[in-house]
Amino acid sequence: MKEFIRYRGKGPGGMGVIIFLGFLFTGVLFNACEDLLSDLGTGDPRDKLEDTWKCDETPGTYKSAMEVYWVEISKHPYDSTRVIIYNFFNVDADAEAILMGNSLSLPLQTLEGGFKVQGSGQIQGLKANEIIWTYTIDDGSGTKDNYTAVYSRLTL
């Protein structure tokens, strides 16, 4: 013990170096554990869809040219089977879809602006990086128009 006390006061850094290295190791350890835990996810199957997606949508009655726009998908706050798709159909409105395995169902719903939508989507790719959608849109006139859209994940 006397040798330790004598050493503590001598040399470059002494105990200060040991304390610094201890803090450094602890920081690295906590950071590695945080990364590991975030990779594990929450076990919620909707986690694989939460992201910003690029949408390539086919033309139809209500859109005369192929349109590319962005949507964001997030978990529904109150229903563990649903997701919310922000900016669906590029009309600055939100749609809800039900997730069942790798399939999504768009139940009949009316978006802001009076657009009625109904359809389905299929999640593709090993990292769920693409969704192929087919749906009908009715602008409120009673005439339904068929659309297909491909959502591509921006991040992997």
Secondary structure, DSSP 8 states (H G I E B T S, - for coil): -HHHHHHHTSSSSTHHHHHHHHHHHHHHHHHHHHHHHHHH--S-GGGGG-EEEEEEE--BTTBSS-EEEEEEEEE-SS-TTEEEEEEETTTTEEEEEEEETTEEEEEEEE-TTS-EEEEEEEEESTT--EEEEEEEEE-SSS-EEEEEEEEEES--
